[in-house]
Amino acid sequence: GALSLEDLMMLEPLAIALNAMDLAGFRAGWTAAVFGCGAIGLTLIAALRACGATAVLAADVRDYKKPWAERYGAGIFVNPQRDDLEAAARAAGGDGGVHVAFECAGTVAAQNHALRTVRPAGQLVLAGINEEEQVVLDLARLRRREIAIRVVRRANETVARALALAVRFNLGLAEMITHTYTLETAEAGLRSFAAYEGGVVKACVTVAP
């Protein structure tokens, strides 16, 4: 079907999500966890389910993200500051945990939380952007479980696939654009966005012709 301008705007995060899945060697039938339910994380959930993930665990420290995660296909939602991550990982992926965890929050806490959900010989994919240049991960757990780490920066020749996926499955990614600003309101709006005010998920700035 035809895609709207808003749908086309969401092709970038979808292409990044597909690159993250490629780096993990994702295969249909795998289980996954996604930490951070912003635009990248929610798009990853949708792409994982469209590409055959049997279960997706979503995690975010902001509880208002729960219905969004469920909307795009997460069967389990947890708040890592409150809920039992290991129990949720077993529920999603079996006794060992999930095949792959994607960290999309850009915090050391989220990276280590994601690590705790991965089964032995599984994958940890870091897609978030940290403020810190150096981070501390639980190296003992990584070594004991032989977990591989991959790092995502951007899309990598995945835009065409993202477009095909969006058309085929009607993922509804444009729905997560919760706030729209003009050039005149952009500065205040982006401050509000950075503070997660008003239940924001994805914001955009429109430019009048």
N, C-alpha and C positions, 0 to 999 in steps of 0.2 A: 504494500500500500504506500501511498504518498506520505512523506515525512514533512513535518512542519519545521519552521526555522528553529524552534526550541528543540525539536528532536535532533536536528543537525548540530546544534550546540553541544549536545551530550555525546556526540561521537568521539570527542577527544578523551573523556574519561573512560568510555567503553573501549577504545583502542588501547589505552594504558592497561585496563583490566585484562584484555586478551594477551598483551605482552607479558603481564605478570603470570598468567596461567601457562603461557608457553615456557617461560623460564622454569616454572615448577615441573614441567613435563606432565601437566594435568591430563588425566584420562577419564572418560565417562565411567561412572561407577565409584569414583573416589568420594570421600567425605572431606569437608573443608571447614575452616573457621575464618571469620573475617573480623578483625579488631579495628574499630573506627568506622562508624556508619555515616560518614559524609558522602559527598558525591562519588568519590572513587570507591569507597567501601560498598555503598549500596549498588553501584554499577557492577562491581565484582560479584555480589550476591546474585544479581539478575543473570549475569553471564555464566556463572557457575551452574545455576539451575538449568539455563537454556542448553548448556553443553553437556549435561548429564550427571551432575553431582547428585548423589543419592541423599545427602543431608548437608545442610549448612548451618553452622553455629555462628551467630552474630553477637558482637560484644561492643558496648559503648558505655561510658560513664554518665551519659545523659539519657535518662529513661524515656524522654519524648521521642527518641529514635526507634523505640521498639516497634510501633506500628509500621514505620517505614521499612524496617528490616523484614518484617513479616510480609509486607506488601510485595517485596521483590523476591521472596522465596525462602527466607530463613525460617527453619522449623523451631529453633531454640534461640532465645535472646537472654543474655546475661549482662549484668552490671559488674565488672571486675572488682569494683570497690566493695561489693556486698555479697556477691554470689560465689558458689563453689565452682571454680573453673574446671577442676579435674572431673568432677561429677558431670558437668555439662559436656565435656569432651568425650567422656565414656558414652553418654547418651547419644551423642551425634556420630561417633566413630567406632564404638566398641571399646573393649577393655584397654587397648593401647592408646587410644586417642584418634585424632583425625589424620588423614594422609598429608594434608598441607594446611598451614595457617598463613594468612595474609595479614600483615600489620599495616594499617593505613592511617594511623593516628599521629605518627611523628613524635612519640614520646618513648623514653626508656622504659617506663612502666608498661606501656602497651606492648612493647617488643618482648619483654620478659613474660608478660601474661600470655601472649600468643605462643611463646616457646613451651609453656606448660601444657598446652593442649595437643602437641604434636606426638604422634606415635613413634616408636623406634624406627629408624631409617626413613623418617618422613622429611618433609620440606618446610622450611620457614622462609617466607618471602617478605622482604622489607620494602614497602612502597611509600611509607610516610616520610615526611621531610622533617628531620630533627633540627632544633635550634642549636644543639650541641654539635661540635665537630667530632667529639669522641664519646662513645657510649660504653656502658658496662653491661654485658650479657652473662647469663648463667652458663659459663663455659663448662662446668662440671656436667650439667645436664645435657648440653650439646654433645659432649664427648661420650658420655655413657650411652646415650640413645642414638649416636651416630646420625644426628640431624644435619642436613645440608642447608646452608643459607644462600639465598639469592637476593640480589638488590635490583630494584626497578627504578629507572629514572623517568622514562617517558614511553610513548608508543614506539614500536619498531616494525615498520612495514605492516601494520595491522589495521590501518584505517579502512581499507577496502573490505576486509573481513568484518569489521565493526558495522559498516554500512549494511552489508548483507545480513548480518545477524539481527540488526534493528528492524529491517524490513520484514524478514522472515517471521520473527517471533513477536513483533509489536510489543516491545518491552515496556513501553510507557515511561521511559526515563525522564521525559520532559516534565512529568508530574512533580519531580523533586525540585524544580525551580520554584521555590516558595516566595522569593522576594525579587522584585525588579526595581531598579533605580534609574533615574535620568542622570545626565552629566551634572546637573545642578544639585542633586541629592546624593550623588555617589559617595562623597567623602563621609558624610554622616552615616549613610547606609552601610558602608564597608566597616566603619567602626562598630556599628550594631552587629554586623555579621561576625566580626572577630570575637565579639563578646557572647555569641550564640543567643542573641535576644530574639524574642518573638517566634521561637520554634523554627529558626532558619535551618535549611538543609543546603540549598544551592541558591546563590544570588547571581543576578546578571545586571549589566548596565546597558540600557538602550540608548541609541544615538539617533535623534530625529533627522530625516533628510533635509 
